[in-house]
Amino acid sequence: MTAISRVMTANQAQLRNMTSQNKSTTVYTDLTKILADNLKTAIISDTTHPLITQLRRASQPEFLAYAYAGMLVGIIQKWNEDPQTTTLETFSGSFKHDMTALLQTF
């Protein structure tokens, strides 16, 4: 999430232009696939992150990877389309904290 927030913040104007000017864009679909693929790759790594641990324990890790990726991209989409939301840097810090707390309840 930290790396994503840096890219999105650095390219916020371009992202908003790509998505607001072209409602049929595949930016969010492509980003979901990229994130899901990265999560699936992390499953076989030595990563001990709580999210990856949850994926390893899942009966259907590929579906769960897409679910997590879709959730993250949905949040990015909402942030990108709503000018009232906080900056992504601030938001991502709170979001990481909330996600960590949520994952510990599983």
C-alpha positions as CSV (number, residue, x, y, z in Angstrom):
1,M,0.0,0.0,0.0
2,T,2.9,2.4,0.7
3,A,4.4,1.9,-2.7
4,I,1.0,2.3,-4.4
5,S,0.2,5.4,-2.4
6,R,3.5,7.0,-3.6
7,V,2.8,6.2,-7.2
8,M,-0.8,7.4,-7.0
9,T,0.2,10.6,-5.2
10,A,3.0,11.4,-7.5
11,N,0.8,10.8,-10.5
12,Q,-2.6,12.0,-9.2
13,A,-3.2,14.5,-12.0
14,Q,-2.5,11.9,-14.7
15,L,-4.6,9.3,-12.9
16,R,-7.6,11.6,-12.6
17,N,-7.2,12.7,-16.3
18,M,-7.0,9.1,-17.5
19,T,-10.1,8.0,-15.5
20,S,-12.3,11.0,-15.6
21,Q,-11.9,11.6,-19.3
22,N,-12.4,8.0,-20.3
23,K,-15.1,6.2,-18.2
24,S,-14.4,2.9,-20.0
25,T,-10.7,2.9,-19.1
26,T,-9.1,-0.3,-17.9
27,V,-6.8,1.4,-15.4
28,Y,-8.6,0.0,-12.4
29,T,-9.0,-3.5,-13.9
30,D,-5.3,-3.6,-14.9
31,L,-4.3,-2.3,-11.4
32,T,-6.4,-5.0,-9.7
33,K,-4.8,-7.7,-11.8
34,I,-1.3,-6.4,-11.1
35,L,-1.9,-6.3,-7.4
36,A,-3.5,-9.7,-7.3
37,D,-0.5,-11.2,-9.3
38,N,1.9,-9.5,-6.8
39,L,-0.1,-11.0,-3.9
40,K,-0.1,-14.4,-5.5
41,T,3.7,-14.2,-6.0
42,A,4.2,-13.2,-2.4
43,I,2.5,-16.3,-1.2
44,I,5.5,-18.4,-2.3
45,S,8.0,-16.0,-0.9
46,D,9.5,-15.7,2.6
47,T,7.3,-12.7,3.4
48,T,5.8,-12.8,6.9
49,H,3.3,-9.9,6.4
50,P,-0.1,-10.7,8.0
51,L,-1.9,-10.3,4.7
52,I,0.3,-12.8,3.0
53,T,-0.1,-15.2,5.9
54,Q,-3.9,-15.0,5.5
55,L,-3.5,-15.8,1.8
56,R,-1.4,-18.8,2.6
57,R,-4.0,-20.1,5.0
58,A,-6.9,-19.6,2.6
59,S,-8.6,-22.5,0.9
60,Q,-8.7,-20.4,-2.3
61,P,-5.7,-18.1,-2.2
62,E,-6.1,-16.9,-5.8
63,F,-9.7,-15.7,-5.2
64,L,-8.7,-14.1,-1.9
65,A,-5.8,-12.3,-3.6
66,Y,-8.2,-10.8,-6.1
67,A,-10.6,-9.9,-3.3
68,Y,-7.9,-8.0,-1.5
69,A,-6.6,-6.4,-4.7
70,G,-10.2,-5.4,-5.7
71,M,-10.7,-3.8,-2.3
72,L,-7.5,-1.8,-2.4
73,V,-8.2,-0.6,-6.0
74,G,-11.8,0.2,-5.0
75,I,-10.4,2.5,-2.3
76,I,-8.0,4.1,-4.7
77,Q,-10.9,4.6,-7.1
78,K,-13.0,6.3,-4.5
79,W,-10.1,8.5,-3.4
80,N,-9.4,9.4,-7.0
81,E,-13.0,10.3,-7.9
82,D,-14.0,12.1,-4.7
83,P,-12.3,15.5,-4.1
84,Q,-13.4,15.6,-0.5
85,T,-11.3,12.7,0.5
86,T,-8.1,13.1,2.4
87,T,-4.7,13.0,0.7
88,L,-3.7,9.5,-0.3
89,E,-0.5,9.6,1.9
90,T,-2.6,10.4,5.0
91,F,-5.3,7.9,4.0
92,S,-2.9,5.1,3.3
93,G,-1.3,5.4,6.8
94,S,-4.7,5.1,8.4
95,F,-5.7,2.3,6.0
96,K,-2.6,0.3,6.7
97,H,-3.3,0.5,10.5
98,D,-7.0,-0.5,10.0
99,M,-6.2,-3.4,7.7
100,T,-3.6,-4.7,10.1
101,A,-6.1,-4.6,12.9
102,L,-8.7,-6.3,10.7
103,L,-6.3,-9.1,9.7
104,Q,-5.5,-9.9,13.3
105,T,-9.2,-10.7,13.9
106,F,-9.2,-13.6,11.3
